[in-house]
């Protein structure tokens, strides 16, 4: 397997490395730190040994040379190991720990809180277009997404179809996170219609025939498993009556395509449009995370119907972005951006589309989305 360079940067001290399954956490660490001591909790024998005696970690640590890095892979499988790690860090043990995880659920109460201030948090995302360079194809990305596990497989279409099933079996069902795995599976399909849209949780609950509280719990599970995220409304210095509901996205557009039901009445253009918006969303999240989380991602929508897909707001950036799955730009498509800069004239505004020309219409810079994604690199401005 070819090792593709990633933008994520390791820190000098101990840190958590979170990321959904298949994003390449273990591969990246093995490539960066080939001499590290690896404790792989996905190995049944290793898991049994440390589950029976968590203090084994202290014994292993004491046998290492000073300055050695110890990687504990999938730490959420055995959160009690964090007590030992915490103790070793308290005693100023001359070792560095890197703790990887594909779920934050078990670590929320004890793990991350326990090590707060002693271990930073880093997140690994699906590939960015600029990491792939000439290997990036927007057509392929919209079809199967950008999860390294999927792209490196012999059959990406088959792999992305089984991806969510793996999560359901290994994370949700095994850990007993929900009472009905069938009901949760139906929820995954139902909420896919909200991908890239304002989330009405009551409607989703009604469609699944479950309580709204249950639907909220299901979304929390998706977020804890790093499978989905919500975008809040940008309300700073608001001059208009704004929507109060967040937008919902699966973390990868290929995952969205794999769970979104299709039939004779479904518009391929509509589904691909939602996938394209999700593709831009996942790139903006990765760009921000790898750049040090210096900004926050929002969207903007007034109750009168004006909307901007993304607002990136931080100390060094204030940018509004609209995304359309179209090869041509019409001035009416710029309505939301033009309304936004009426309220926020200091903001940069971009319109991303599927055409091939850079245009400027009514003061709005219109860019081919592929060009934008390929030029998007952490640390550089939008």
VOPAGU-2260 file (C-alpha; in pm, 1 decimal, decimal comma):
REM VOPAGU-2260
SITE   aa  ch    i         X         Y         Z
SITE  UNK   A    0       0,0       0,0       0,0
SITE  UNK   A    1     133,9     343,7     -93,1
SITE  UNK   A    2     173,9     570,8     209,9
SITE  UNK   A    3      30,1     909,1     117,0
SITE  UNK   A    4     155,6    1214,2     312,2
SITE  UNK   A    5    -101,6    1358,4     552,8
SITE  UNK   A    6    -133,3    1714,6     677,5
SITE  UNK   A    7    -185,2    1621,1    1041,6
SITE  UNK   A    8     110,2    1707,9    1263,5
SITE  UNK   A    9     212,6    1519,7    1576,8
SITE  UNK   A   10     293,0    1706,2    1896,7
SITE  UNK   A   11     604,3    1678,2    2112,6
SITE  UNK   A   12     413,4    1552,6    2415,6
SITE  UNK   A   13     146,0    1291,6    2472,9
SITE  UNK   A   14    -176,5    1325,2    2276,9
SITE  UNK   A   15    -503,8    1162,6    2180,3
SITE  UNK   A   16    -551,3    1086,6    1811,8
SITE  UNK   A   17    -918,5    1051,6    1727,6
SITE  UNK   A   18   -1070,2     971,5    1392,1
SITE  UNK   A   19   -1337,6     747,6    1238,6
SITE  UNK   A   20   -1245,0     392,6    1149,8
SITE  UNK   A   21   -1045,2     366,8     829,8
SITE  UNK   A   22    -904,0     719,9     826,8
SITE  UNK   A   23    -551,3     584,3     865,0
SITE  UNK   A   24    -459,4     653,4    1228,9
SITE  UNK   A   25    -261,1     332,9    1278,7
SITE  UNK   A   26    -101,3     349,4     934,0
SITE  UNK   A   27      10,3     708,1     987,6
SITE  UNK   A   28     156,9     635,7    1331,2
SITE  UNK   A   29     338,8     321,2    1218,4
SITE  UNK   A   30     491,7     516,0     931,7
SITE  UNK   A   31     587,9     815,5    1147,4
SITE  UNK   A   32     700,5     616,8    1451,4
SITE  UNK   A   33     820,4     272,1    1338,1
SITE  UNK   A   34    1014,9     214,6    1663,5
SITE  UNK   A   35     727,2     298,0    1898,3
SITE  UNK   A   36     592,8      39,6    2141,4
SITE  UNK   A   37     248,1     -54,1    2004,0
SITE  UNK   A   38     -35,5    -190,3    2218,1
SITE  UNK   A   39    -312,8    -287,0    1977,5
SITE  UNK   A   40    -639,1    -337,9    2167,9
SITE  UNK   A   41    -806,8    -471,7    1853,5
SITE  UNK   A   42    -588,2    -781,1    1893,9
SITE  UNK   A   43    -801,3   -1020,9    2107,9
SITE  UNK   A   44    -499,9   -1162,4    2290,5
SITE  UNK   A   45    -364,3    -816,8    2375,7
SITE  UNK   A   46    -708,8    -698,0    2482,6
SITE  UNK   A   47    -755,4    -997,2    2717,2
SITE  UNK   A   48    -412,8    -945,3    2875,6
SITE  UNK   A   49    -466,6    -577,6    2953,1
SITE  UNK   A   50    -831,3    -620,8    3044,1
SITE  UNK   A   51    -736,8    -875,7    3311,0
SITE  UNK   A   52    -446,7    -666,6    3443,5
SITE  UNK   A   53    -447,0    -296,6    3344,9
SITE  UNK   A   54    -137,8    -249,2    3564,9
SITE  UNK   A   55      49,0    -449,1    3298,5
SITE  UNK   A   56      85,9    -113,3    3121,3
SITE  UNK   A   57     304,2      14,0    3407,3
SITE  UNK   A   58     525,0    -294,1    3380,1
SITE  UNK   A   59     560,9    -250,1    3003,8
SITE  UNK   A   60     633,5     121,5    3047,1
SITE  UNK   A   61     906,9      63,3    3304,0
SITE  UNK   A   62    1082,8    -170,7    3061,9
SITE  UNK   A   63    1112,2      96,8    2790,0
SITE  UNK   A   64    1406,0     325,0    2723,2
SITE  UNK   A   65    1356,9     690,8    2829,0
SITE  UNK   A   66    1192,0     891,6    2553,2
SITE  UNK   A   67    1013,4     591,6    2403,1
SITE  UNK   A   68     668,9     651,8    2253,2
SITE  UNK   A   69     395,6     408,3    2357,1
SITE  UNK   A   70      96,2     388,2    2123,7
SITE  UNK   A   71    -227,0     245,1    2263,0
SITE  UNK   A   72    -449,9     175,7    1963,5
SITE  UNK   A   73    -830,0     207,8    2007,3
SITE  UNK   A   74    -811,8     319,1    2370,2
SITE  UNK   A   75   -1193,0     333,7    2396,2
SITE  UNK   A   76   -1191,0     -46,6    2407,7
SITE  UNK   A   77   -1031,9     -33,4    2754,1
SITE  UNK   A   78   -1084,5     309,6    2917,0
SITE  UNK   A   79    -947,0     186,4    3251,6
SITE  UNK   A   80    -598,2     200,7    3099,1
SITE  UNK   A   81    -631,7     578,4    3116,5
SITE  UNK   A   82    -600,3     557,6    3496,2
SITE  UNK   A   83    -257,9     400,0    3453,6
SITE  UNK   A   84    -156,4     649,9    3185,2
SITE  UNK   A   85    -267,2     934,0    3409,5
SITE  UNK   A   86     -62,1     800,6    3699,4
SITE  UNK   A   87     246,3     761,8    3479,6
SITE  UNK   A   88     211,0    1118,3    3351,7
SITE  UNK   A   89     160,9    1245,6    3708,0
SITE  UNK   A   90     488,6    1078,0    3805,3
SITE  UNK   A   91     660,7    1255,3    3514,5
SITE  UNK   A   92     742,8     926,6    3346,9
SITE  UNK   A   93     996,6     999,9    3068,0
SITE  UNK   A   94     773,9     840,9    2805,4
SITE  UNK   A   95     528,8     976,8    2552,7
SITE  UNK   A   96     183,9     823,5    2508,8
SITE  UNK   A   97     -25,9     842,9    2194,0
SITE  UNK   A   98    -380,1     716,0    2247,7
SITE  UNK   A   99    -587,9     651,6    1935,8
SITE  UNK   A  100    -964,0     612,6    1927,3
SITE  UNK   A  101   -1251,7     585,6    1681,5
SITE  UNK   A  102   -1515,0     661,9    1943,9
SITE  UNK   A  103   -1528,4     929,6    2209,8
SITE  UNK   A  104   -1832,9     783,7    2384,7
SITE  UNK   A  105   -1660,8     582,9    2658,0
SITE  UNK   A  106   -1398,0     849,6    2714,4
SITE  UNK   A  107   -1631,9    1143,8    2761,6
SITE  UNK   A  108   -1679,4    1109,3    3135,7
SITE  UNK   A  109   -1351,1     963,2    3255,8
SITE  UNK   A  110   -1095,2     964,1    2975,9
SITE  UNK   A  111   -1064,2    1306,5    2825,4
SITE  UNK   A  112   -1158,8    1480,2    3151,2
SITE  UNK   A  113    -903,8    1273,6    3342,2
SITE  UNK   A  114    -616,8    1372,4    3116,4
SITE  UNK   A  115    -727,2    1729,9    3050,1
SITE  UNK   A  116    -422,2    1950,1    3019,7
SITE  UNK   A  117    -185,1    1654,7    3008,8
SITE  UNK   A  118    -262,1    1520,7    2662,4
SITE  UNK   A  119    -368,3    1728,3    2363,7
SITE  UNK   A  120    -633,3    1611,3    2119,0
SITE  UNK   A  121    -571,6    1568,3    1746,5
SITE  UNK   A  122    -819,2    1444,6    1485,8
SITE  UNK   A  123    -751,5    1257,8    1162,4
SITE  UNK   A  124   -1005,2    1312,9     883,9
SITE  UNK   A  125   -1064,3    1148,2     545,7
SITE  UNK   A  126    -820,0    1248,5     274,1
SITE  UNK   A  127    -816,9    1607,8     157,8
SITE  UNK   A  128    -799,2    1666,1    -217,7
SITE  UNK   A  129    -465,3    1844,8    -174,3
SITE  UNK   A  130    -321,1    1537,9       0,7
SITE  UNK   A  131    -408,6    1326,8    -302,3
SITE  UNK   A  132    -299,4    1585,4    -559,8
SITE  UNK   A  133    -324,4    1444,8    -911,1
SITE  UNK   A  134    -486,9    1133,9    -765,8
SITE  UNK   A  135    -794,6    1333,1    -666,9
SITE  UNK   A  136   -1105,7    1289,6    -879,6
SITE  UNK   A  137   -1414,7    1481,8    -777,5
SITE  UNK   A  138   -1632,4    1230,5    -962,7
SITE  UNK   A  139   -1485,7     938,5    -767,6
SITE  UNK   A  140   -1491,0    1133,9    -440,6
SITE  UNK   A  141   -1864,3    1201,7    -479,3
SITE  UNK   A  142   -1927,2     833,1    -551,1
SITE  UNK   A  143   -1726,3     659,3    -277,3
SITE  UNK   A  144   -1590,6     938,0     -55,9
SITE  UNK   A  145   -1234,6     990,5      64,8
SITE  UNK   A  146   -1186,1     743,5     351,1
SITE  UNK   A  147    -836,1     594,4     306,2
SITE  UNK   A  148    -958,8     242,8     389,7
SITE  UNK   A  149   -1207,1     269,6     101,1
SITE  UNK   A  150    -973,8     428,2    -153,7
SITE  UNK   A  151    -697,4     176,9     -83,4
SITE  UNK   A  152    -929,0    -124,3    -125,5
SITE  UNK   A  153    -956,9    -334,6    -440,3
SITE  UNK   A  154   -1328,9    -260,3    -463,8
SITE  UNK   A  155   -1411,6      84,3    -322,7
SITE  UNK   A  156   -1782,5      57,1    -405,3
SITE  UNK   A  157   -1818,0    -265,9    -209,9
SITE  UNK   A  158   -1602,5    -139,2      77,2
SITE  UNK   A  159   -1804,2     178,5     130,3
SITE  UNK   A  160   -2127,2     -23,3     129,0
SITE  UNK   A  161   -1997,1    -242,3     410,0
SITE  UNK   A  162   -1837,9      43,5     605,6
SITE  UNK   A  163   -2144,2     142,0     808,2
SITE  UNK   A  164   -2230,6    -225,7     863,4
SITE  UNK   A  165   -1888,4    -269,0    1026,8
SITE  UNK   A  166   -1959,4      20,8    1260,5
SITE  UNK   A  167   -2302,5    -118,9    1345,9
SITE  UNK   A  168   -2158,1    -455,7    1435,1
SITE  UNK   A  169   -1833,7    -359,3    1606,5
SITE  UNK   A  170   -1922,9     -35,9    1781,4
SITE  UNK   A  171   -2298,8      -4,9    1823,3
SITE  UNK   A  172   -2410,4    -366,5    1862,5
SITE  UNK   A  173   -2105,6    -499,0    2049,1
SITE  UNK   A  174   -2107,4    -212,6    2298,1
SITE  UNK   A  175   -2485,6    -232,1    2343,6
SITE  UNK   A  176   -2531,1     136,9    2266,6
SITE  UNK   A  177   -2889,8      94,3    2143,6
SITE  UNK   A  178   -3173,2    -141,8    2230,3
SITE  UNK   A  179   -3278,5    -206,8    1871,2
SITE  UNK   A  180   -3006,4    -231,8    1607,2
SITE  UNK   A  181   -3278,3    -252,0    1341,2
SITE  UNK   A  182   -3433,8      72,7    1458,9
SITE  UNK   A  183   -3094,6     239,9    1460,1
SITE  UNK   A  184   -3029,7     116,8    1104,1
SITE  UNK   A  185   -3358,5     270,5     990,2
SITE  UNK   A  186   -3260,1     593,3    1163,5
SITE  UNK   A  187   -2930,9     601,9     966,8
SITE  UNK   A  188   -3129,7     588,1     642,9
SITE  UNK   A  189   -3392,5     838,6     752,8
SITE  UNK   A  190   -3146,7    1101,9     869,5
SITE  UNK   A  191   -2951,2    1071,6     544,9
SITE  UNK   A  192   -3230,0    1282,5     389,9
SITE  UNK   A  193   -3114,7    1561,5     625,9
SITE  UNK   A  194   -2752,7    1549,8     505,8
SITE  UNK   A  195   -2663,3    1904,9     407,2
SITE  UNK   A  196   -3000,7    2034,2     522,9
SITE  UNK   A  197   -3146,1    2206,7     825,5
SITE  UNK   A  198   -3220,4    1931,9    1076,3
SITE  UNK   A  199   -3576,7    1891,0    1197,6
SITE  UNK   A  200   -3537,8    1618,7    1458,2
SITE  UNK   A  201   -3912,2    1588,9    1517,8
SITE  UNK   A  202   -3967,8    1503,1    1151,1
SITE  UNK   A  203   -3689,4    1243,4    1158,2
SITE  UNK   A  204   -3833,1    1086,3    1474,6
SITE  UNK   A  205   -4179,7    1078,3    1320,6
SITE  UNK   A  206   -4046,5     911,9    1005,8
SITE  UNK   A  207   -3869,4     644,1    1214,3
SITE  UNK   A  208   -4167,1     608,2    1451,2
SITE  UNK   A  209   -3954,6     673,3    1755,3
SITE  UNK   A  210   -3960,4     931,5    2032,3
SITE  UNK   A  211   -3781,3    1259,5    1969,0
SITE  UNK   A  212   -3564,5    1193,2    2274,8
SITE  UNK   A  213   -3458,0     860,6    2122,2
SITE  UNK   A  214   -3371,0    1033,2    1793,5
SITE  UNK   A  215   -3159,2    1287,1    1982,2
SITE  UNK   A  216   -2980,5     999,1    2154,1
SITE  UNK   A  217   -2914,5     834,1    1819,2
SITE  UNK   A  218   -2757,9    1153,1    1681,1
SITE  UNK   A  219   -2537,6    1176,0    1989,6
SITE  UNK   A  220   -2419,5     821,4    1920,1
SITE  UNK   A  221   -2336,3     914,0    1558,9
SITE  UNK   A  222   -2138,0    1214,6    1678,8
SITE  UNK   A  223   -1957,8    1016,4    1949,3
SITE  UNK   A  224   -1866,1     752,1    1691,8
SITE  UNK   A  225   -1735,8    1039,5    1475,0
SITE  UNK   A  226   -1974,2     940,6    1196,0
SITE  UNK   A  227   -2160,6    1271,2    1181,9
SITE  UNK   A  228   -2156,9    1632,8    1292,6
SITE  UNK   A  229   -2390,5    1929,3    1321,3
SITE  UNK   A  230   -2328,9    2288,6    1216,6
SITE  UNK   A  231   -2478,2    2567,6    1428,0
SITE  UNK   A  232   -2629,7    2886,6    1289,3
SITE  UNK   A  233   -2401,9    3190,3    1267,7
SITE  UNK   A  234   -2569,9    3449,6    1490,3
SITE  UNK   A  235   -2296,2    3701,8    1571,2
SITE  UNK   A  236   -2421,0    4059,9    1535,4
SITE  UNK   A  237   -2741,2    3921,1    1382,7
SITE  UNK   A  238   -2960,3    4176,9    1205,6
SITE  UNK   A  239   -3225,3    3935,3    1080,0
SITE  UNK   A  240   -3458,0    3669,8    1216,3
SITE  UNK   A  241   -3252,2    3351,7    1181,6
SITE  UNK   A  242   -3323,5    2979,8    1178,3
SITE  UNK   A  243   -3258,9    2809,5    1511,1
SITE  UNK   A  244   -3200,0    2451,2    1390,2
SITE  UNK   A  245   -2850,8    2320,6    1301,6
SITE  UNK   A  246   -2752,1    2149,1     978,3
SITE  UNK   A  247   -2655,4    1781,4     973,5
SITE  UNK   A  248   -2377,9    1604,4     782,8
SITE  UNK   A  249   -2227,7    1258,1     769,2
SITE  UNK   A  250   -1851,1    1290,4     812,3
SITE  UNK   A  251   -1778,5    1160,6     460,1
SITE  UNK   A  252   -1984,7    1204,6     143,8
SITE  UNK   A  253   -1926,0     839,2      48,9
SITE  UNK   A  254   -2084,9     726,1     375,9
SITE  UNK   A  255   -2381,2     951,7     298,8
SITE  UNK   A  256   -2418,9     797,7     -47,7
SITE  UNK   A  257   -2396,1     446,1      95,4
SITE  UNK   A  258   -2683,2     490,6     342,5
SITE  UNK   A  259   -2906,8     723,4     138,8
SITE  UNK   A  260   -3199,5     516,5       1,5
SITE  UNK   A  261   -3267,4     567,3    -368,4
SITE  UNK   A  262   -3565,5     487,3    -585,2
SITE  UNK   A  263   -3747,7     588,7    -903,9
SITE  UNK   A  264   -3868,3     914,4    -747,7
SITE  UNK   A  265   -3526,7    1022,8    -619,6
SITE  UNK   A  266   -3339,3    1288,2    -816,0
SITE  UNK   A  267   -2977,5    1195,1    -889,7
SITE  UNK   A  268   -2897,8    1566,9    -919,1
SITE  UNK   A  269   -3039,3    1634,7    -571,8
SITE  UNK   A  270   -2843,1    1348,9    -412,6
SITE  UNK   A  271   -2518,5    1450,4    -582,7
SITE  UNK   A  272   -2577,0    1811,5    -475,8
SITE  UNK   A  273   -2601,9    1705,4    -112,2
SITE  UNK   A  274   -2290,4    1490,3    -156,5
SITE  UNK   A  275   -2098,4    1784,1    -304,9
SITE  UNK   A  276   -2194,4    2010,1     -15,9
SITE  UNK   A  277   -2083,6    1738,4     226,8
SITE  UNK   A  278   -1753,9    1701,6      40,3
SITE  UNK   A  279   -1680,2    2070,3      90,1
SITE  UNK   A  280   -1790,1    2048,4     455,8
SITE  UNK   A  281   -1551,2    1763,0     535,6
SITE  UNK   A  282   -1265,0    1950,6     367,7
SITE  UNK   A  283   -1332,8    2266,2     569,0
SITE  UNK   A  284   -1338,5    2063,7     892,6
SITE  UNK   A  285   -1006,1    1896,5     806,3
SITE  UNK   A  286    -849,2    2228,5     698,4
SITE  UNK   A  287    -948,8    2385,5    1029,6
SITE  UNK   A  288    -841,9    2088,4    1244,4
SITE  UNK   A  289    -500,6    2051,4    1081,1
SITE  UNK   A  290    -448,7    2426,7    1102,1
SITE  UNK   A  291    -493,3    2427,4    1479,0
SITE  UNK   A  292    -871,2    2474,9    1515,4
SITE  UNK   A  293    -833,1    2851,5    1485,5
SITE  UNK   A  294   -1185,2    2906,5    1351,9
SITE  UNK   A  295   -1537,7    2770,1    1384,0
SITE  UNK   A  296   -1762,3    2639,7    1107,4
SITE  UNK   A  297   -2122,7    2763,3    1087,5
SITE  UNK   A  298   -2400,1    2811,2     833,7
SITE  UNK   A  299   -2637,5    3104,9     792,9
SITE  UNK   A  300   -3009,0    3094,2     720,8
SITE  UNK   A  301   -3277,9    3355,2     768,7
SITE  UNK   A  302   -3639,4    3264,8     829,4
SITE  UNK   A  303   -3722,2    3448,1     506,7
SITE  UNK   A  304   -3522,7    3186,7     313,2
SITE  UNK   A  305   -3180,0    3343,5     248,7
SITE  UNK   A  306   -2907,9    3088,8     315,6
SITE  UNK   A  307   -2530,6    3049,1     299,5
SITE  UNK   A  308   -2395,4    2694,7     320,7
SITE  UNK   A  309   -2084,5    2770,4     528,4
SITE  UNK   A  310   -1953,1    3054,5     739,8
SITE  UNK   A  311   -1595,6    3018,0     865,7
SITE  UNK   A  312   -1530,1    3257,8    1152,0
SITE  UNK   A  313   -1209,9    3297,1    1349,2
SITE  UNK   A  314    -936,2    3532,7    1452,5
SITE  UNK   A  315    -781,0    3541,5    1104,0
SITE  UNK   A  316   -1071,0    3441,3     880,0
SITE  UNK   A  317   -1428,6    3545,8     809,6
SITE  UNK   A  318   -1556,7    3379,5     496,3
SITE  UNK   A  319   -1899,3    3280,4     360,9
SITE  UNK   A  320   -1920,9    2998,6     105,1
SITE  UNK   A  321   -2209,6    2880,1    -111,3
SITE  UNK   A  322   -2186,7    2547,4    -296,1
SITE  UNK   A  323   -2394,0    2450,8    -601,1
SITE  UNK   A  324   -2385,3    2135,5    -811,0
SITE  UNK   A  325   -2413,4    2327,6   -1135,7
SITE  UNK   A  326   -2187,3    2393,0   -1435,5
SITE  UNK   A  327   -2321,7    2745,4   -1484,5
SITE  UNK   A  328   -2363,8    3039,4   -1250,6
SITE  UNK   A  329   -2680,9    3245,9   -1254,6
SITE  UNK   A  330   -2704,0    3568,9   -1057,7
SITE  UNK   A  331   -3006,6    3440,8    -863,0
SITE  UNK   A  332   -2783,1    3168,5    -714,0
SITE  UNK   A  333   -2588,3    3444,2    -537,7
SITE  UNK   A  334   -2891,7    3571,0    -345,7
SITE  UNK   A  335   -2783,7    3425,8     -10,6
SITE  UNK   A  336   -2425,1    3552,5     -36,1
SITE  UNK   A  337   -2540,2    3899,9    -140,5
SITE  UNK   A  338   -2777,0    3913,3     156,6
SITE  UNK   A  339   -2495,8    3799,9     385,4
SITE  UNK   A  340   -2252,0    4071,0     277,7
SITE  UNK   A  341   -2524,1    4330,9     326,5
SITE  UNK   A  342   -2509,9    4238,6     696,3
SITE  UNK   A  343   -2137,1    4158,5     705,4
SITE  UNK   A  344   -1954,7    4370,5     445,3
SITE  UNK   A  345   -1618,2    4275,1     597,3
SITE  UNK   A  346   -1666,2    3906,2     507,3
SITE  UNK   A  347   -1499,6    3732,5     214,3
SITE  UNK   A  348   -1755,1    3552,0      -4,3
SITE  UNK   A  349   -1702,9    3256,4    -238,5
SITE  UNK   A  350   -1933,6    3067,0    -470,8
SITE  UNK   A  351   -1820,1    2712,5    -556,8
SITE  UNK   A  352   -1961,3    2534,3    -860,4
SITE  UNK   A  353   -1890,4    2248,1   -1102,8
SITE  UNK   A  354   -1778,9    2467,2   -1393,8
SITE  UNK   A  355   -1422,0    2528,0   -1510,6
SITE  UNK   A  356   -1389,8    2908,9   -1514,2
SITE  UNK   A  357   -1308,6    3160,9   -1241,8
SITE  UNK   A  358   -1573,0    3433,2   -1253,7
SITE  UNK   A  359   -1663,5    3744,1   -1059,8
SITE  UNK   A  360   -2033,3    3831,9   -1056,6
SITE  UNK   A  361   -2175,2    4119,5    -851,7
SITE  UNK   A  362   -1855,2    4123,3    -648,2
SITE  UNK   A  363   -1873,6    3750,9    -566,3
SITE  UNK   A  364   -1576,7    3533,9    -666,7
SITE  UNK   A  365   -1702,7    3212,6    -831,5
SITE  UNK   A  366   -1454,2    2923,7    -830,1
SITE  UNK   A  367   -1455,3    2572,2    -975,3
SITE  UNK   A  368   -1502,9    2351,9    -670,2
SITE  UNK   A  369   -1225,6    2113,1    -776,0
SITE  UNK   A  370    -978,7    2403,3    -797,3
SITE  UNK   A  371   -1084,2    2525,0    -453,9
SITE  UNK   A  372   -1044,0    2182,5    -291,7
SITE  UNK   A  373    -706,4    2112,3    -451,0
SITE  UNK   A  374    -573,0    2447,9    -329,7
SITE  UNK   A  375    -711,5    2410,9      22,7
SITE  UNK   A  376    -415,4    2340,0     252,4
SITE  UNK   A  377    -390,2    2384,0     631,4
SITE  UNK   A  378    -226,9    2702,0     748,6
SITE  UNK   A  379    -303,4    2883,8     422,6
SITE  UNK   A  380    -599,0    3124,0     383,0
SITE  UNK   A  381    -915,7    3025,4     201,7
